[in-house]
Amino acid sequence: MEGLPPQIGRYRIDGLLGSGSMGTVYLAHDADLDRPVAVKTLRDLVLDEQMREVFLGRFQNEARAAARLHHPNIVQIFDVGDDPKVGPYLVFEYVHGHTLKEELKKRGPLSRDKLLDLAQHVGDALATAHLAGVIHRDLKPSNLLIDLD
């Protein structure tokens, strides 16, 4: 994708947060609720119309399941949509901070106490998700966010 899209759904795009194998995450502004959000778009999917409808149905079901999760260590999903220009997208709570991958790169290995604390937070979040029948499937340092608190 060349340059930033100016808008995805109702969300004004303010910057790029990152991209990976599944898609791209943008910093955006929700003007209706006057708050920053993270908008994740999926990689371009070349699907026929019937398969696209099946995919979007599954995508929305997974978003609904994840939206039912309430835990301080799980990023909230606010919205799901399908933009005519960029395709399916998810809107998440914006976490002001950095990833565990960035933390490890900058500071090196975690101390024993920090590692145990992190493991407790991640374990609690995963237990909450698993009890609700949600499996993350892509747990890695670049997907673990550390906020400023």
KOLBA-996728 format. One line per field, with one value per residue: residue in one letter; x negated, y, z of N, C-alpha, C in turn; chain. Coordinates in pm, whole numbers. Layout:
BEGIN
aa <- c(A:...)
nx <- c(X:...)
ny <- c(Y:...)
nz <- c(Z:...)
cax <- c(X:...)
cay <- c(Y:...)
caz <- c(Z:...)
cx <- c(X:...)
cy <- c(Y:...)
cz <- c(Z:...)
ch <- c(A:...)
//
This chain:
BEGIN
aa <- c(M:E:G:L:P:P:Q:I:G:R:Y:R:I:D:G:L:L:G:S:G:S:M:G:T:V:Y:L:A:H:D:A:D:L:D:R:P:V:A:V:K:T:L:R:D:L:V:L:D:E:Q:M:R:E:V:F:L:G:R:F:Q:N:E:A:R:A:A:A:R:L:H:H:P:N:I:V:Q:I:F:D:V:G:D:D:P:K:V:G:P:Y:L:V:F:E:Y:V:H:G:H:T:L:K:E:E:L:K:K:R:G:P:L:S:R:D:K:L:L:D:L:A:Q:H:V:G:D:A:L:A:T:A:H:L:A:G:V:I:H:R:D:L:K:P:S:N:L:L:I:D:L:D)
nx <- c(-86:-71:-164:40:378:631:858:1036:1324:1512:1294:1027:710:403:141:-116:-135:-242:-331:-271:-273:-1:133:181:136:279:252:527:801:1101:1353:1620:1626:1417:1143:822:752:657:636:668:592:644:425:434:692:750:1031:1318:1656:1840:1668:1552:1768:1811:1564:1576:1795:1694:1479:1614:1753:1539:1441:1659:1653:1403:1455:1613:1445:1317:1068:794:552:599:639:905:1161:1321:1469:1571:1535:1588:1418:1464:1232:1001:1071:1158:1153:1039:1107:929:872:641:317:91:-235:-476:-600:-674:-879:-1019:-1101:-1274:-1470:-1573:-1648:-1749:-1760:-1491:-1478:-1460:-1245:-1090:-1030:-876:-661:-558:-489:-284:-89:-39:40:276:436:453:583:833:921:922:1111:1336:1346:1180:899:576:369:145:-65:-331:-638:-616:-347:-270:-184:-323:-224:-256:-225)
ny <- c(-118:208:491:637:543:792:761:502:331:501:620:842:829:860:777:522:229:-26:-323:-655:-1009:-1066:-825:-466:-213:83:405:582:819:836:1021:1039:952:1090:991:825:539:204:76:-217:-357:-618:-824:-798:-983:-1218:-1325:-1504:-1383:-1536:-1681:-1463:-1358:-1571:-1565:-1302:-1334:-1522:-1372:-1158:-1302:-1396:-1151:-1065:-1258:-1203:-944:-981:-1030:-920:-784:-646:-686:-739:-613:-411:-470:-248:-214:-352:-384:-335:-184:-19:46:-55:-299:-564:-471:-423:-248:-138:-71:184:140:317:284:28:-267:-597:-709:-481:-383:-588:-573:-321:-317:-566:-905:-983:-924:-1174:-1121:-935:-1093:-1298:-1144:-1049:-1297:-1372:-1173:-1221:-1489:-1469:-1316:-1489:-1707:-1595:-1546:-1811:-1935:-1817:-1934:-1837:-1845:-1726:-1769:-1640:-1567:-1380:-1193:-950:-907:-856:-600:-335:-105:243:246)
nz <- c(0:-95:70:333:394:391:542:713:716:954:1066:1100:964:1124:1139:1092:1277:1266:1075:959:894:871:832:846:1092:1200:1355:1454:1455:1627:1553:1631:1898:1998:2043:2044:1841:1741:1422:1251:948:710:514:156:24:-214:-315:-435:-468:-310:-134:-10:136:316:453:566:736:923:1020:1143:1341:1497:1586:1741:1944:2063:2148:2366:2571:2876:3041:3220:3091:2829:2514:2415:2173:1962:1727:1410:1061:704:472:162:17:151:258:496:844:1182:1485:1754:2104:2166:2274:2449:2429:2399:2225:2358:2215:2124:2373:2462:2268:2313:2589:2650:2791:3021:3373:3633:3811:3662:3444:3564:3655:3410:3294:3466:3411:3134:3146:3303:3129:2907:3026:3082:2819:2715:2880:2778:2536:2338:2136:2097:1896:1783:1957:2054:2111:1961:1959:2213:2419:2605:2828:2933:3206)
cax <- c(0:-153:-112:145:514:675:970:1085:1454:1530:1173:925:580:303:5:-137:-189:-323:-274:-322:-230:144:189:121:204:268:303:638:883:1245:1412:1749:1602:1302:1037:733:776:570:715:591:646:589:358:526:741:807:1135:1439:1759:1894:1566:1535:1879:1782:1453:1623:1879:1604:1404:1703:1778:1420:1437:1762:1604:1296:1514:1675:1340:1291:955:703:436:646:680:1046:1204:1430:1549:1528:1600:1536:1404:1459:1098:896:1122:1197:1069:1077:1069:890:822:501:232:-26:-349:-561:-587:-776:-993:-1096:-1160:-1387:-1574:-1631:-1703:-1805:-1674:-1422:-1520:-1374:-1122:-1010:-982:-767:-548:-503:-426:-157:7:-4:116:412:510:482:684:961:959:951:1240:1441:1338:1101:760:505:304:28:-126:-474:-677:-569:-203:-248:-202:-358:-183:-346:-207)
cay <- c(0:326:598:603:580:904:719:365:341:637:651:920:766:957:726:378:170:-142:-417:-790:-1107:-1067:-699:-339:-146:228:492:655:899:815:1154:1026:938:1174:916:753:395:132:10:-323:-406:-747:-829:-809:-1118:-1240:-1426:-1480:-1318:-1631:-1705:-1338:-1352:-1670:-1511:-1188:-1388:-1579:-1259:-1087:-1390:-1393:-1019:-1064:-1341:-1128:-824:-1021:-1045:-802:-809:-532:-718:-772:-494:-417:-448:-152:-213:-435:-333:-370:-59:-49:64:-134:-430:-587:-408:-427:-128:-174:27:221:129:403:213:-41:-412:-670:-724:-356:-378:-682:-521:-200:-338:-700:-1000:-936:-981:-1282:-1065:-878:-1206:-1362:-1051:-1054:-1428:-1369:-1092:-1292:-1608:-1426:-1276:-1610:-1786:-1528:-1573:-1954:-1964:-1767:-2007:-1762:-1885:-1616:-1829:-1570:-1508:-1359:-1064:-833:-891:-824:-456:-288:35:329:218)
caz <- c(0:-108:154:429:354:476:627:705:783:1007:1140:1031:984:1166:1126:1085:1399:1231:978:974:794:857:789:885:1203:1192:1459:1394:1547:1621:1575:1701:2042:2027:2109:1953:1829:1649:1318:1185:820:671:384:43:5:-347:-296:-512:-385:-213:-32:66:232:421:531:645:843:1025:1074:1235:1456:1583:1649:1846:2055:2130:2210:2494:2671:2958:3131:3207:3007:2695:2439:2378:2035:1960:1606:1298:941:573:398:19:-40:217:296:636:945:1323:1558:1890:2200:2141:2393:2436:2485:2302:2230:2432:2123:2131:2507:2466:2178:2374:2723:2668:2864:3141:3502:3680:3868:3553:3365:3638:3652:3274:3276:3540:3335:3011:3186:3344:3009:2828:3097:3057:2680:2697:2946:2688:2410:2240:2127:2030:1779:1734:2075:2035:2170:1885:1982:2355:2438:2739:2833:3009:3348)
cx <- c(-89:-91:-4:282:560:780:996:1215:1473:1404:1071:788:476:160:2:-196:-277:-255:-341:-265:-80:202:113:204:173:314:411:711:1030:1310:1544:1731:1481:1193:948:768:668:660:625:664:578:520:463:563:805:904:1251:1547:1814:1794:1541:1645:1858:1672:1501:1713:1796:1527:1489:1736:1660:1409:1539:1715:1497:1351:1581:1571:1317:1186:857:583:476:696:825:1067:1326:1522:1489:1601:1534:1536:1393:1319:993:942:1156:1099:1127:1031:1049:866:677:426:108:-142:-429:-542:-696:-900:-1082:-1167:-1284:-1503:-1648:-1706:-1768:-1710:-1612:-1483:-1421:-1240:-1031:-951:-864:-642:-479:-429:-291:-50:54:80:259:497:548:588:822:1010:1000:1083:1358:1437:1260:955:686:439:181:-40:-277:-509:-628:-419:-170:-283:-230:-321:-278:-333:-273)
cy <- c(123:439:548:631:695:862:571:362:484:691:725:860:875:908:575:331:50:-227:-551:-881:-1104:-936:-580:-277:3:293:576:734:869:949:1147:1022:1016:1099:850:604:335:58:-91:-366:-538:-737:-847:-955:-1130:-1357:-1397:-1432:-1411:-1657:-1580:-1325:-1450:-1617:-1398:-1234:-1445:-1469:-1184:-1172:-1390:-1259:-1010:-1143:-1265:-1005:-856:-1033:-913:-838:-694:-559:-765:-644:-514:-395:-357:-167:-311:-383:-382:-242:-91:-38:-27:-272:-440:-521:-430:-297:-167:-49:58:216:213:333:149:-192:-473:-689:-600:-343:-466:-632:-404:-231:-474:-788:-938:-998:-1090:-1227:-1006:-990:-1276:-1274:-1054:-1186:-1433:-1291:-1164:-1415:-1575:-1389:-1398:-1696:-1727:-1558:-1719:-1994:-1918:-1837:-1936:-1807:-1779:-1660:-1754:-1495:-1502:-1220:-942:-811:-867:-678:-424:-139:114:309:88)
cz <- c(0:-27:248:370:444:577:605:784:829:1074:1053:1064:1011:1148:1118:1217:1370:1126:997:868:771:806:841:995:1197:1321:1393:1502:1520:1655:1651:1853:2090:2107:2004:1954:1738:1550:1247:1059:788:536:275:21:-133:-335:-390:-415:-277:-99:53:171:348:513:621:760:957:1097:1178:1357:1552:1654:1762:1968:2133:2202:2343:2606:2744:3062:3113:3117:2868:2630:2395:2229:2040:1840:1505:1175:815:490:249:-42:22:263:443:733:1084:1388:1704:1974:2163:2272:2369:2507:2374:2317:2317:2344:2128:2267:2516:2381:2244:2504:2744:2748:2989:3265:3541:3730:3759:3466:3433:3639:3516:3252:3349:3464:3209:3043:3227:3223:2925:2895:3076:2916:2662:2763:2860:2552:2301:2249:2045:1899:1726:1849:2056:2088:2093:1900:2129:2377:2584:2742:2925:3160:3385)
ch <- c(A:A:A:A:A:A:A:A:A:A:A:A:A:A:A:A:A:A:A:A:A:A:A:A:A:A:A:A:A:A:A:A:A:A:A:A:A:A:A:A:A:A:A:A:A:A:A:A:A:A:A:A:A:A:A:A:A:A:A:A:A:A:A:A:A:A:A:A:A:A:A:A:A:A:A:A:A:A:A:A:A:A:A:A:A:A:A:A:A:A:A:A:A:A:A:A:A:A:A:A:A:A:A:A:A:A:A:A:A:A:A:A:A:A:A:A:A:A:A:A:A:A:A:A:A:A:A:A:A:A:A:A:A:A:A:A:A:A:A:A:A:A:A:A:A:A:A:A:A)
//
